[in-house]
């Protein structure tokens, strides 16, 4: 069934609010608010695999969706004092420059109407994301052992590792819209095993993702204009998704203080595992 959707003509741009996209935004907003993960890893596959949206439009629209939605989540988490701004700045120093470079390269070389490879690329990133979420406790255990055994060496490693991790995430987000939350959170739990409590991790991850998504989203707008195809962001699709996501990320951000996100992360990882495999190897109809 999924391959039939992918093989069909991409859906036409929306001309008004579509509640099916609002429902997708509702689910994604709640997940992001609680776990900090899912802005791209959940929404982009939904748009491409289930809604039949063209990959470039899905990626570009989702980037602006993630930036706007997470702005509301960051406001709630910021009031709670959970954002680690030092870590955010380190991540930005790697992710923003790489995202800008990637966006420029996309604007120069890419043709938005010929990006079928994006579906497979997104599938790979989603699959890696799922595996990273499954393995997070193991990574934390190993990182804590190294932190205790050789604290001075581990401390010297933290800053450059954070910058490099930010760069990797920035490149992936600029290409696929996936990775800012999921892969970023996995990296932070490994690099800051004691410092990043669950609530601080969610808040820091959301704050890091906002300007990164804006930069990457702008790259796709420039790409559309530079190639003469037009702006690939669908404004009505974006508005429909935000209608569902904004109230739910606010609710999820409050709930994040009261629930343990690990169970939700495991469930999400199982879903992402299936989605990633389906994107890479479309199921027969």
Secondary structure as UniProt FT lines:
FT   HELIX           2..7
FT   HELIX           19..35
FT   TURN            39..42
FT   HELIX           43..45
FT   HELIX           46..50
FT   HELIX           55..79
FT   TURN            80..81
FT   HELIX           85..109
FT   TURN            112..113
FT   HELIX           117..149
FT   HELIX           151..176
FT   TURN            180..181
FT   HELIX           182..191
FT   TURN            193..195
FT   HELIX           198..226
FT   TURN            227..228
FT   HELIX           235..255
FT   TURN            256..258
FT   HELIX           261..280
//
